[in-house]
Every structure is written in C-alpha cells, then in structure tokens.
C-alpha cells in the first residue's frame, strides 16, 4: 500500500498552481465542453469530403436507439445487390427479421453455455463472463451469415420496425433478467443429473412469445409490392424468406471472409482465429473466423474491393476523435493532451490489451481518396445513424484514424489467393479484445 501523505498533497497543489494552462482552463471548463476545447481547426480543414474512388450507394439508414449496426451495415451491402436485380431506386432489407432470429438463437446458445459450464463455480471467470454478457444487440459478420443461411431474408416493409426494435434497452433488460434468474435453476438441474430438455423448451417458448410481442410474429411467407425506377409496380406473393434469399442474394455470402488487424504478440499475422462462445447459432453455417493481416495489406484489400465497385463492411472504434457536426473521424483534429495535460499515447497493441480501444461499431466503406503519393489519405463511410446533417449521413475518416481504430473488414476471398485462410483457427478466450461485438 502506498498512502498519499500530507507532503505529497502539498506538492500536488503546488504543481497545479504552477500549471498555467490548467489554471486558465479552470474557468473555461466550468461551462465549456471538454471535447470541443480540444478541437484543432487547422487540421480539421484538411478533411474534405472528396474521394477518388467513390462507389455509388443508396441513402444512409437509421438503427435508432439500438445496437444493430452490424445488421444495418450487412444489409446495406446486400441491398445493393437486390436493388440492381429489381431495378430499385431505394430499398432496405428487414433488419428486424434478422435481429429477431439472432436474439432467439442467442438465447438458445446461452442455455447451451450455461449447461456446459454447470460444474464450474458460479464465480468462475467463464461463468461470470457468460452470465454478465447475456444476450444483447451487438454482433459480427459471421453471425449475420448464420442467420441469413438458416432463416433467409426479406424486404423491410414485409417485416417492418416496431417501437421495440428501434429502442431495445428495455427488451434486452427483460430477457437478460429472465436468463439470469433461470441460470441457477438450470445449473442445479444439470449438476443433479436431471434431464433439462423440458426446462429448456419452456424457457425458449417463453422467450419466443415475448420476442413475438416485441417484434411481431415472423412470417413464414410474405407478400410484397414494389415500384421500380421506371415507375412500374410489381407484386411478389407467397414467397418465403429462404426463397427471397436464394433468388436475389444467391451464394454471395459464401465468397466473403473477415480480415482483422490485431497487432498483438499473441496473434501472429497470416493466421486464422476464432473466439469461443461467440457464435450465435448452435450448429450454424460457420463459427466466427478472422484472418489477421498487417495494416498495409489490410487496406490494400479494402481498396481493391472498392475499385471493383463493391462496398466493404468494416468494424472500428467509433468513440475516438469523432465530430458529429462535420461527420468526420480524425485523430489529428483533436489535441487532447494539450488541454488535459495527460499523455494518452499508446500503440494499437497497448490500446487493445489495456481497454483503451476495441471494435464497437460496424459501418460500410464506400470510397477512398488516393493522394498524389499513391497512398490513401481519407475514407468515405456509410453509417446507420440517419441521414441528417452534413453529407446526408455519410461520414469520412482520416487514414491515420483508420490505422489506429479500424479492426475488421469483410472482403472477397478471391483477393486472398495464396493465403491459407482454411487452416484450423486458433481459439481465443471469450474476453479477448477481438471478441468484442459491434453495436
């Protein structure tokens, strides 16, 4: 133990008294926003919304008060394919449909995990992680693939939003409170050697019924009317979500893989990784799979896909150096250390290990600007926070911000020719930094 002494307190007060910058800021910070005071106007002026590679896309979408960014970003990728086939000006796929089945499947996966770890003490790190995490909105690309593969997909107005789908806080709270309440009973029954099939069935019945009340019962077949770019009305009747997927998406998802940039000593580049207990669909099409690459190679693949006319699903830490007014992420546009006096510089490895940064939001990269030196200097981003404000809800990010805070992207497997992406993946613990989910 190292107590703070009176002499030490005197030294701290003397330090503050001699710190003229913080002395001046004391008055300013009484009424001023700390983030605004760190803004560097000269650097921010360099962030111009111009891109040498710019894939034309439909308007930004709005996830509202939910953590479904990964589903919005993924459906924003797929809707471009459907819209081209159906000659549509604007179009959305149902994020609610995907969220319903993800929630339900994840409850089932949670029950599996609780039963599997029933012999461990309740305060074991793994049990505590499973119960503490529970079921929430956040997700991953491979989770999206699993849901589409098992349940299909359908247009948004065939299974629209409700008040609960756009504001999921209460919905999630009720589900997780229930799951934690039954966890002890389920563990006790497993440890007593009882058959828990009936108990699990009852839990799943209750959750399914509650989800139907919140989202609406998911249809087995649907009818859909739409108007194409030429003004012609079309009618689609008696179609299943699986049929819609097969006809308008096909095998598209089979050709894509997640690459990551995780420069930590325990994750050598050019290896594949998965995260235990992160999969959302027991027995689903695929587990979480990442292929780790150095950032220069990571960016080269993203640029190649953009140049081929396809947008890129990606995951980043959106909480760092962002300005919602100008719709820009740029670390050079803020000088926090000058204002705070706190040096927070750290490597990307240190940021991952010490909880400074992790992936927490998924969006789509739709463009990039290549500078005179042949290297990217800023990126165009399609977000899911609505179309209000500058650039119709599209954002941009500097290349230095991209280096530091982008962790994952989904690219065509064809670009990875010569890489062994089919090797048995290294299994990471559930609490590994790369086990974070976008929400």
Protein Blocks (a to p, Z undefined) as FASTA:
>chain_A
ZZddfklmmmmmmmmmmmmmlmmmmmmmmmpcfklmmpcfklmmmmccbdfbdcdddddd
dekjadklmmmmmmmmmmmmmmmmnopabdcddfklmmmmmmmmmmmmmmmmmmmmmmpc
fkbmklmmmmmnmpafbdcfklmmmmmmmnopadfkloccdfklmomklmmmmmmmmmmm
mmmmmmmmmmnopafklmmmmmmmmmmmmmmmmnopadfbdcdddddfkopacddehiaf
klmmmmmnmmmlmmgccdddddbfklcghiacddehkafbghiabdcddddddfklmmmm
mmmmmmnopacdddddfkgopafklopacfklpcfklmnopafbdcfklmmmnopaccfb
dcddfbdcddfkopafbdcdddfebjehehhhpacddfklmmmmpcbdcddfklmgoiaf
kbccddddfklmklpccZZ
